[in-house]
Amino acid sequence: MENLKVLLLENIHPNASKIYQNEGLLVKTIDSSLDEDELCREIRGISVLGIRSKTRVTKKVLNCADRLLAIGAYCIGTNQIDIKACSEEGIVIFNAPYSNTRSVVELVLGEIIMLIRGIFDKSAKLHHGIWDKSAKGTYEIRGKKLGIIGYGNIGAQLSVLAEAVGMQVYYYDLVEKLALGNARKCDSMDELLSKADIITVHVDDRPENRNLIDALQFEMMKDGVVFLNLSRGFVVNLNALVEYIKKGKIRGAAVDVFPVEPKNNHENFRTQLQSLPNVILTPHIGGSTEEAQQNIAEFVTGKTLDFIFNGGTTLSVNFPNLQLPEIQDAHRLVHLHHNVPGILAKINNILAANSINIVGQYLKTNEFIGYVITDISREYGPGVITEIKNIPGTIRVRILY
């Protein structure tokens, strides 16, 4: 295990590197994302790859990965990874679905207050010596109707905090979700769009959400609505957003994510939203607080190391989820296979034929993959592992000591 190499991209919190190094892994860090060809060159010999949202792990990249066991997505989304191809190659994926929730929610709530009070523009004026003291067109958030599109981890926690400061909360989600507090579920997104004074989007990265908010949806909103998107860049048609800001239909907007984003902090960035009034633009920092990034680093790294050393797959994106005990006076065989009948019986028949006693065994499957962990109590010859590897349907076999 001491020879395993880790590649961490996109300025992942340094705690991740420290934890890997403390476990004897060799770590290389690169602050920016890599394009496909660059990653193909860097991935050779790497056992663990850590990325954030900008690096794409494609089939071509995976074909160049000769030792890759695990990918850590140090973020929420995983649409930048070819999950199907990873599963076919026996590469596990872990992400951080909960670790930055609070940071995103706090930014949303803060931006709602800034937008409804027009603080951003007043601050800019004052920096240029213009004293604009006026209450005209500025409001409290208390009593306002907040519409949340997507009631997952972030949307639900925002719901609780928004209600605590006196807002009326409405939400819409494709999946049936339990309302928290006094939040009210809308039967359709159209209903939410027509009711809310403030609308914020918190949906996932599935392709169906592309241009979820377009000209038709902006037309349905109230005049003077405040609009925020801190979910995915492709969810909102920015040309339509610009049009409705200029019309005055949208009195303020905050956007943290964009369809195309720079690879690193040194690249210039342009968007059609620049220089519009009462528009807050942030560089994809919804979850970028010290607390969140540290939590993400520790969470994803911990899950990855549990898989490397122990075979655990709890909260994996693509593998059947198994929470395993530590190996106790045994050798552990990890067998990943296509989900077809009879694999477990074939493994056990091979072990029995070689007089190898099983002291513990764990099996979990999902739609595509079967995952078998077998702890055995004695030494075995190399022919046993070869037999197990040759079982039809096998994707990958690992031996943990």
Secondary structure, DSSP 8 states (H G I E B T S, - for coil): -TT-EEEEETT--HHHHHHHHHTT-EEEEESS---HHHHHHH-TT-SEEEE-SS--B-HHHHHH-SS--EEEESSS--TTB-HHHHHHHT-EEE--SSTTHHHHHHHHHHHHHHHHHTHHHHHHHHHTT------TT---STT-EEEEE--SHHHHHHHHHHHHTT-EEEEE-SS-----TT-EE-SSHHHHHHH-SEEEE-----GGGTTSB-HHHHHHS-TTEEEEE-S-GGGB-HHHHHHHHHHTSEEEEEE---SS--SSTTS----TTTT-TTEEE-SS-TT-SHHHHHHHHHHHHHHHHHHHHH---TTBSSS---------SSEEEEEEEES-TTHHHHHHHHHHHTT--EEEEEEEE-SSEEEEEEEESS---HHHHHHHHTSTTEEEEEEE-
